[in-house]
């Protein structure tokens, strides 16, 4: 049988007042974290919907005007040091530009890279773990349970892939290809969100290189 805290006798409720207040503060903080994470992702999806037509037209113009360039085997990588941590993230550079910190308050670190020549965008979300569970599955279970409620996501397009380094979820939202990489590192939970207006020939190789090069640690 469950008893509400407010229904307890005064002497008992007074005894457990400190404990109850602590639980409420913890729940309120976690609710704020959930709201912040969903707000970031919801904002991105809204931006995708607003700019889809303009981006597609711009890509079509560039495709018509872009000179044919010889293929190159040059591979560039980006090393991102996570603030106040002793580890860094290494990813393949897919032409990201205009890097900016969206948030850095000690608990959460959010960084965004806008699209460059390849058209790919990236959002890096680093947060404290929500529970004491270890491994990448809790990260995926927690964040995807939030993201999956987004009605703009085509449920039939969702594909989950697991590796030792991360759990990757590929899907289509607003008709645009997206991929989220979930993993844990030294007490932090990480979500890397990569997306672009539409896939072009050769993008599968870029994404494969991004997958294979993604690493993190000291």
Buried (B, 14 or more C-beta within 10 A) or exposed (E): EEEEBEEBEEEEEEEEEEEEEEEEEEEEEEEEBBEBBBEBBBEBBEEBBEBBEEBBEEBEEEEEEEEEEEEEEEEEEBEBEBEEBEEBBEBBBBBBEEEEEBBBEEBBBBBBBEBBEBBBBBBBBBBEBBEEEEEBBBBBBBBBEBBEEBEBBEEEEBEEEEEEBBBBBBBBBBBBBBBBBBBBBEEBBBBBBBBBBEEEEEBEEBBEBBBEBBEBEE
